[in-house]
């Protein structure tokens, strides 16, 4: 794996630009490259993919700064009270985000622009060359969630521009980077840079309300709150023992493309630790005064009545659900149900997971989730 100066120089050469903006990205980049080199045991495919991915993020960062240099008025744009979807993975949050993307008045990070936010979409005339003719990039052996070419993408790629993103340890086994990310990294500049890129993405477009989604935000809500202090949150809930194994299997499927030495017990433990810590931090964030900024949806309720759950959410937001929005949601849900891939279930022992040991880690979260979702049902 390359060293820092190598990837920086390559990005400069490819773009002809040399201003990366604030230096906050450099620490994460160096720790990531070191972990990939010393710990990940990448095969040739992994070496090539991750080096190219890192250089892509660096070239995009250079282009973001160049657009701001030439058009400082981009920063005059406002982002008010975005709705941010969080929660454990595999809780229906992707389906919810795709339903919310049917709202003509909403703006979200489009799948095809997430890793390449430049140029700003409003400056492209005709068909944007970033839009793939199919579903676009698939990392791993299969799609693990519903996918739509023009649908929403999580915040991982925008966070990767600052090299503090949970996306990287879904690509490779990099324990030193993972530990640094959850224990020491300050993600405040990460989210501030994400906000900077969101302003660029919306530049020249009609004003619309932002809808974001990223399960890993539960690890860093205090930092996210500094960049988006007026954000509101929709949190999806499900029994953690129904999701942890699925998430670990997703990680293993992706990582297996990039190494010939997959450690499934490590992947299982990583996810147990991160998801339990994420719920612990979310409980604290809500208890410290943010609880009224949350709307809660149970996975079973979402499966039973998805449109009703969105209508309840919009009632809480005090925003209308137009006839066009509702019709497009129904069409998407019907189409998605027909295209849904069969679920695959691994064995807990394969990942070193013992659910009898896992359940106590989530007891307080489960009690709170039950209370939150019941409160939401009662208030509707």
Secondary structure, DSSP 8 states (H G I E B T S, - for coil): ---HHHHHHHHHHHHS-----STTHHHHHHHHHHHHHHTS-B-HHHHHHHHHHHHHHHHHHHHHHHHHHH-GGGGG----S-EEEEESTTSSHHHHHHHHTT-TTEEE-BTTTSS---S-GGG--SS-TTS-SSS----SSS--S---TTSB--THHHHHTTT--TTHHHHS--HHHHHHHHHT---HHHHHHHHHHHHHHHTTS---EEEEE-GGGGG-HHHHHHH-TT-EEEEEE--GGGTHHHHHHHHHHHHTTTBS---HHHHHHHHHHHHHHHHHHHHHHIIIIIGGGEEEEEHHHHHH-HHHHHHHHHHHHT----HHHHHHHHHHHHHHHHH--------GGGGT--HHHHGGGGHHHHHHHHHHHHHHHHH-
